[in-house]
Amino acid sequence: MTKPAVSQDLEKYLKPAFARKAISITAIDIQNITSYADTLVIVEANSPRQVTSMAEHIITSLKKEKIMAIGVEGIKEGQWALLDYGHVIIHVFDTQTKEFYDLEGLWSDGSQFDLSKFDQNHEKKAMEEDDE
C-alpha cells in the first residue's frame, strides 16, 4: 500500500516536531475513519522533560503561523501531551506511555503518511551542523 504524501497544510504541523529531535514521528490519515479529525500525529520523546519542551515548541511555532490550538492537555505532567488543532491532533509521548497506549495499533486502519522527506532534511541538517 502506497503511503500518502504530506500536504503543505500538514507540513506546518510536522516541521516543529522534526526540529526537536524526536525519537519517532508518525502521521496517520484518519479522515475516512472518524469525523472529528483528519490527521493524527504521534511524536515520541526521550523523556518527560522533552515531552513538555517539544509540546511547548510546537504550540509556539504554530502560534507564529497564526494557528491556535483548540485544546491542550498534559504538558506539565510530561508523559503525554495532547494538542488539538481540530483537523490535526498531535500526541507527544514519552516512550513508555507511547508503548502502553499504542495509538499506531489502535488507528492501524488509517494510512500512514510518507514522512521520508522530513527524515532526509533532518539528517542533512544534522550533518551540516556537525561540519561546522
C-alpha positions in Angstrom: 0.0 0.0 0.0 1.4 3.4 -1.0 1.7 6.0 1.7 0.0 9.3 1.0 2.2 12.4 0.5 2.2 15.2 3.1 0.2 18.3 2.1 1.6 21.8 2.7 -1.1 22.3 5.4 0.0 19.2 7.3 3.7 20.1 6.8 3.2 23.2 9.1 2.3 20.8 12.0 5.1 18.4 11.4 8.1 20.8 11.0 8.2 21.9 14.6 8.3 18.3 15.8 11.1 17.3 13.4 13.0 20.4 14.6 13.2 19.0 18.1 14.9 15.6 17.5 12.0 13.3 18.3 12.7 9.6 18.6 9.9 8.9 16.1 7.1 10.7 14.4 4.1 9.1 12.7 1.3 10.8 10.9 -1.9 8.8 10.2 -4.7 9.8 7.8 -7.9 9.1 9.8 -10.4 11.2 7.8 -12.2 8.2 6.5 -12.3 6.5 9.9 -13.6 9.3 12.2 -15.4 12.6 11.8 -13.6 14.6 14.5 -10.1 14.9 12.8 -8.3 14.3 9.5 -4.8 13.5 10.8 -3.3 12.1 13.9 0.3 12.9 14.6 2.2 10.8 17.2 5.5 12.1 18.4 7.9 10.1 20.7 10.2 12.0 23.0 13.2 10.8 25.1 12.0 12.0 28.5 9.1 13.7 30.3 11.1 16.9 30.1 11.4 16.6 26.3 7.7 15.9 26.0 7.0 19.2 27.7 9.6 21.1 25.7 8.5 19.6 22.4 4.8 20.3 23.0 5.6 23.9 24.0 7.8 24.3 20.9 5.0 23.0 18.6 2.5 25.4 20.2 4.8 28.4 20.0 5.8 27.6 16.4 2.2 27.2 15.3 1.1 30.4 17.1 3.7 32.3 14.9 1.8 30.9 11.9 -1.4 32.1 13.5 -2.6 28.6 14.1 -4.1 28.3 17.6 -4.8 25.0 19.5 -8.5 24.3 20.3 -7.4 22.3 23.4 -4.1 21.4 25.2 -3.7 18.7 27.9 -0.9 17.1 29.8 2.0 19.4 29.0 3.1 19.9 32.6 3.0 16.2 33.5 5.3 15.3 30.7 4.1 11.8 29.9 1.5 12.5 27.2 0.7 16.0 25.8 -2.4 16.3 23.6 -2.5 19.2 21.2 -5.8 19.5 19.4 -5.9 21.7 16.3 -9.2 20.5 15.0 -8.4 18.7 11.8 -4.9 17.7 13.2 -4.4 16.2 16.6 -0.9 15.9 17.9 0.1 13.5 20.7 3.6 13.9 22.2 4.5 10.8 24.4 7.4 9.6 26.4 8.5 6.1 25.2 6.8 4.1 28.0 3.5 5.9 27.6 3.6 5.6 23.8 4.1 1.9 24.0 1.4 1.4 26.6 -1.3 3.2 24.6 -0.1 2.0 21.1 -2.1 4.6 19.1 -0.5 3.3 15.9 -2.1 -0.1 16.5 -5.4 1.5 17.5 -5.5 3.5 14.3 -3.9 0.8 12.0 -6.9 1.1 9.6 -5.6 4.6 8.7 -2.9 5.2 6.1 0.5 6.4 7.4 1.8 9.5 5.6 5.2 9.3 3.9 7.5 11.4 6.2 10.7 10.4 4.5 11.4 13.9 3.1 11.5 15.2 6.7 13.9 12.5 7.8 16.2 13.3 5.0 16.1 17.0 5.7 16.6 16.3 9.4 19.6 14.1 8.8 21.1 16.6 6.3 20.7 19.4 8.8 22.4 17.3 11.5 25.3 16.5 9.1 25.7 20.2 8.3 25.8 21.1 12.0 28.5 18.5 12.6 30.6 20.1 9.8 30.6 23.5 11.5 
